[in-house]
Amino acid sequence: MYSEKIEMLINGQWCQGSEGKSQPLLNPATEEIIAEVPHASKTDLDNALQASAEGFSVWRNIPPLQRQSIMEKAARLMEDRIEEIAKNLTMEMGKPLAEAKVELGFVIDATRWYAEEGKRAYGRLVPSRIPGVRQMVTKEPVGPACAFVAWNFPGTNSIRKIAGALGAGCSMLIKPSEETPGTAIALARCFQDAGLPDGVLNIVFGVPDDVSKHVLGSWIPRKMSFTGSIPVGKHLQKLAADTMKRCTMELGGHAPVIVFDDADIENALKVTSGFKFRNAGQVCISPTRFYIHDNVYKDFIDGFTEITKSIKVGNGLDNDVQMGPLIDSRRLPVMEDFVSDAKDHGAKIQTGGHRIGNQGFFYAPTVLSEVPDKAKIMVEEPFGPLAPMTNFKTFDEVVERANSLPFGLAAYVFTSDGEKASKIEQALETGLVGVNHPMVATPETPFGGVNESGYGSEGGIEGLDAFLRTKFVTEVSV
């Protein structure tokens, strides 16, 4: 049973929307309504904005060591509550329970990383040209921050914003997805119970465009961070421009997977198949365009298809389930359209290519072969359990094809040739490159894309720096 009480957090108080508006929260595996998500009125949003301003004035003046202590206590509370939070995450998002626990492990690690790194927001002294003058470069929190996050990783997407802001000394007003609200709420309760001052963290829900226009139209937030689609990211960036807010944009991708004929094929099959169907392919860094060298093309497709056929699909709370449903019914016709278009362009279905059952939003893990570059699935991010495959002959050819789209988030390469690996790492126009493994996202390393996949980084020292601004002070001794 879904156990999280869905509320908004404004100035330290849990509440419903003042106008009584809400929307149902569905379990995508069963289609049952499991809760109601409150919507903030304009008055609620104004209260949250003001609370964020007041919370910032308190939090920025708390020494980093004390901020770290509160964040560490919150991380311990997350550990204590991980079973319940993970179950609710699975019920609202659909991913298998084991995946939900892995995601929450990342959440806990990221909270600790930013808590510790916040104590190291160092400045520097610059030697002066003038005798008796001291020149100092300092780092200070940018100010109240706001964030808008997607539904596919309700814990990870939220904590990258929340912990990054708190570690830097900023307050945060966040709007999680209305489709997966409970995870962010559960994390916020951990921070509240750890002693976070009122107003430092505020959570609201509502009609996305209405909320974003109101929040970004305010001068209070000085920083905006977004995880979501490219079209929405461009829209939010335009809104943020009117008040010159600093932005971090973590947008979509269309990750190429390049398998050379000298690769360890068994490892490449194991790694890419597991990563492709994680979270039903609803991952911005999911492998989505498979380029396989001619010499191993048939063997790779046969092996990948065999593994895909064995994947157990079902309710994420059931034992041994490896893949859950899509987030909503709207995604099912999108998958059908990608597959139909690929077939029209000459692609062959090796397995899958259809909806599973008539209850829940399940779509079969799908492998497509002989997919031409002009098919829709090779130029638009599928964001689902579809693996389109094509062949290549030369290094230069595959690099050109991999770089042919305006997206540049992640790419994956499999080769046993170190020189070739080094050469393609430099040639690929992406923010993240995984060679012979897919682990391109950890709390301590930068995460972000280039070109239309966005700009700025989350994670690592870069993620903390996104919430800091630089001040130069020059002082004459008297």
N, C-alpha and C positions, 0 to 999 in steps of 0.2 A: 504494500500500500504506500502511495506517495505521502511522505510525512512532512515536507517543508511547507511552512505557512508563507504564502506569497504576499509580501508587503513591500512598500517603498521605505527607504531610510532617508529621512530629512532632518538634519540638525540633531542627530542622535536618537530620534524617535521613529519607531516603526509605525507605519500608517497606511491607510487606504487612500485613494484619490478623493479629494474634497468634493468632487462633483458626482461621485458614485459610478463613474464609467469603468468598464473592464472588458476583457476578452477572454474566451476560454483557452485553457492550456490542454493540448491533446498529447496522449501517449501515441507516438507514431507506429508502435508495434500492434496496438489494440484498437486505436482510434477512439478510445474512451476519453471523456473529459475528466482530468485529474485535479484541476484547480481553476481559479479565476485570477487573471493578471490585472491589477489595478492600473488605471491610466491617470497620469498627472494632469491637472488643470494648469492653466497659465499661472494661477496664484501659487500652486504647488511648485512649479518650476522656478518662479521668482524666489520663493522661500528657500529652495535648494541652492540656488545661485548665491543668495545672501549668506546662507549657512556656510557655503564653500569659501566665501571671502573671509568670514569671521574665523572659520576653522584654520585657514591658511595663516592668519596672523598669530594663532596660537602654536600651530605645529612647526612653523619655520623657526620659532624661537626656542623650541625644545632641543637640547643638545643631541647630536647624532647618536651618541652612546645610549641615551634614553629612548630615542626612536627605535634603535636596533633592538632594545630589550622588549619593547611592546610588540614589534613585528615577530621576534623570535617566539614570544608567548603565543601569538596568533598561529604560527606554524605548528607549535606543539598541539594546540587545540584542533587544528586540521588533522593532524595525525590521529588524535584520539577519536575523531568523528568521521574518519575516512570511510568506514563501512556504510554508514547511513547516507553520507553525501554521495558516494559512488552509486548507490542504489537509486537515489532520486535522479542523479544525472542520467543514468541509463533509461529511466522511465520517461524523462522529458525529451531526451535526444535520440535514444535508440541504440547507441553503441553497446557492444557486449560489456558485461560487468568488469571483466578483466581489463579491457581497454580503459574503462572509466577510472579504475584504480591506478593504472599507469599515468593517466592524465593528471590525476590528483597528486601523484608523486612528483610530477613536474611542478605543479602549483606550489607544493610545500618547498621544494628546492629553490624555486624562483623567489619565493618570499624571503627565504634565508639569504639568498645571494644578494638581493637588493638591500636587505637590512644591513648586511656586512659592508657592502660596497658603498653605502651611504656615508660610512665613516671615513671614506677615502676620496672625498670630492676635493682633491687638492688644488691649490693655486700654485703660483710660483713668483719668485723675485727676478726682475730683469735688471741687469746692470745699467746704471744711468750714464748718460753722456755728460751730465752736469754734476759737479761736486756737491755733496750735501743733499742730493735728491734720492729718495727711495722710490722705486717703481714696483708696484704690486699688481699681480693679476689674480683675481679671486673668482670663485665659483659660488653662485647663490641660486636658490630655487627660482624657477621662472615665474611662479605665481600659482593661483588656482588653475587646475587643469580639468578638462572634460574629455570624455571618451565615449565612443560608440562601437559596439563589438558584435560580431557575427555569432551564429548559433552553433557552428560545427564543433568548436572546442570551448564550451561555456566556462570551463575553469581556466584553461590556458589563456584564452583571449582576454579574459577579465583580469587575471593576476598580472599579466605583463604590463597592463596600464596601472592598476592599483598599486602594486608593489614598487614599480618604477617611480611613480609619483611620490609615494610615501618615503621611499628611501632617499629621495632628493630633497625632501622637506616641503613638498607641495601637497595641497589638498586635492581631492578628486571627486568630480561629479560624473557618474558613469550611467549610461543607459545600456544595460545588457539586452540581448535579444528577447523579445516577448515570447518567443517559442521555446526558450531554455532559460527561464528566469531564476529557477530555484538554486542553481549551483552558485551563482554570484551572491545571492542572498545568504546562503550558508557560509560562504567565505567571509562576507561582511559581518555576520554574527560572531565569527571567530575573532575578528579584529575588535569588534565592540567589547566582547567579553575579555579581551586582552588588555583593555584600558585605553583604547584609542579615543582621544578627545572628541566631543560632539562637533559635528560639522566638518571634520576632516575627510570623511568618506560619506558620500551621499549617493543613493541609488534611486532612479526614477524609471518609469515605463510609460508608454503611450504610443500614439500613431507616430512612427519613426520620423517622417518628414516634419510633422508639426513640432516634435520635441527638438530636433536638430536645428530647425530655423530659429526657434525661440532661444535656445541655449547659445548658439553661435552668434546670434544677433546681440548678445550681451557683451559688454566690455569687461565683465568680471573674469571669465576664463581667459588666460593668456597663452594657453597651450591646448591643442586638440590632437588626440590620437585615435586612429580608426583602423579597424580590421574588417574587411568585407570586400564587396565586388568593386571592379574598376569603375563602372558607371556611377555608383553611389559615392565612391571616393572622390571622383571629379566634382560631383555636385556639392559635397561637403567642403571641398577645398575652396570652391567659389564662395560659399557662404562664409567661410573663415577669413577670406581675403578682406572683407569689408572692415573687419576690426584687426587686421594684421596679426592674426594668431599664428604662432608657430605650429607646424603640423608634422606628424609622423603618419605616413600612409602605408599600411601593409595590405596590399591589394591582391588580386587573383594572379594566377600563373597558368602555365600549360607545359609542365615539366617534361623535357625530352629525356628518354633513356637510351643510351647508346651502348650497344653490346658489340665489341670487336671480336674477331674470330680467335684472338689469342686469350680471351677471357676464360676464367674458371666458370664454365657454363652452369655447373651444378650450383655453385654459390650464387650466380646471377639469378637463376630461376628461383631459388629459395628466398632470396632477399627481395626481389622485385614483386613476386606474387604476394608475399605477406604484406608488403608495404602498399601495393596497389589497392587491395581490398580492405585495408584498415579504415574504419569509420565509413564503410560502404563507399570508399572513394571520395568522400566529402571532405577533402583535405586540400588546402591551397598548394601544398608541395607534393601532392600525390603524383606518381608517375603516370603521365597521360599520353605521351607519344613515344611509341617503342620503335627505335631504329635498330634493326638487327643485321649484322653483316651477312652477305650472301652465303658464305661458307657454313654458317651455323643457323641460318634462318629457319629451315624446316625442323631441325632438332629442337631449337628453342621454342617454337610455336607448339610443337607436340608436347614438350615437357610442361610448358606453361598451361596448356589446355588441360592436361591430366590433373595438375594440381588444382586448377580452378574448379573442375568438376567435383572435387572432393570437399569443397568448402561447405560447412554447415551454416545455413541461413535460418534465422529465427529471432524470437524475442530475446533481447540481450540478457534477460534475467534467467533464461534457461541454461542448464548445464551444457557445456561443450559447444555452445553457439560461437561461431567465428565471425559472423557478419550480421548486423542488424538491418533495420529498415532505412529507407530514405527519410528525411525529416518531415516531409509533408506530401500530400497527394499531388501538389502542383509539379513535383519533380518527376513523377512517373511519365507523363507525356513528353517531357523533355528528353528522357532516356530513349523513349520510343522513336522520337524524331531523329536523334543522332544515329540510331541503328538503321532506321529506314533510309536515311540519306546516304549512309555509308554503303548500304546494299545497292542503292541506285547508282552509286559510283563504282560498283564492281567488287566491293568487299565481300568476304565470306564469313559467315558466323561459325566459329569453331565450337562454341558452347554458349548457352545463355540466350540473351536477346529477347527476354520476355518478362512480364510481371509474374510474381509468385503469389498464388492465392488471391482472394478478394477481400481479405481483412488485414489491415496494416499496409504500410507503404513499402512492400518488399519488391526488389527487382533483382533478378538473377545475376550473379557474377558473369560477366560477358567478355569473350575474347573474339576479336575481329582480325582477320588476316587479309593481306593484299589490299590494304587501305591506301588509296592515293592521297597525295598531299592536298588536293583540292577538295576533298570531302570535308564537310562541316566539322566533324569531330577532330580533324587535324589542325583546325584554325581557331576553334572556339573551345574554351575550357568546359569539359563535360561535367565535372563535379559529381561524379557518380561511379558505379562499379563497372566501368567500361574500359577495356584495354585494347586499343587499336594498334596493329602491328604492320610494319612495312620493312622492306629491305634496303640496304645500301651497299655500295661497292668500294668507295674510296674515302679517305680521311677528309679531304677538302669538301667533298660532296655532302657528307653528313653534317659537318660543321655549318655549312651554308644553310642547309635545311633546318637544322636545330635553331639557328639564329634568325630564321625568316619571319618570325612573328614579333609583334610589338611588346610582348610580355617578356619578363626576365626575372623570374623569382628563383626557381631551383632547376638543377639539371643533375643527371646521374650518368656515370661512365663506368664501364666494366672492361678492364684490360689488365694483362699481366706485364705490359711493357711500361716501365717507369718513365722513359723518355716521351712516349706517346701520351701518357697520363699528364705529364707536365705541360706538354704542348697544347692539349685540348683544354686543360684547366684555364689557360690564358686566353684561348680562342672563344670560349663560350661566354655569351653576353647575359650572364645571370648573377644575382647577388649571392647565390649559394650553389656549391658544387660538391657532390658526394662521389668519391671514387671508390668503387668496389664495396660500398656500404651506403646506407641512406640516412645516417644520423647527422642531419644538418641543423638540428635545433636543440640547443641545451641552454640552461639559464645563463651560463657564463660566456656564451659566444653570441656575436651579433646575428640577428635574424632580420632579413629585409631584402627587397628586390630592387631592380633598376628598370628604367624605361616605364612602361605603363603598369608595371607591377608595383609602382610606388617609390617612395624614398624615405630615408631615415631607417634606423635600426632599433629593434627591441632586443633585450638580452645583452650581456656583457657590459663593459664600461660604456659602450656606445648607447645602450639603453638607458643608463643613468644620465648620461650627458644630455639626452634629449629633453630632460626635465630641468636642466640647469642653464643658466645664462652667465656670460662672462662680463666681469667688471674690471676696468683698469683704473688703478689709483696711483697718482704720482704726488709725492709729499716732500716738501722742503723742511728740513730739520730747523727748529727755531730754538 
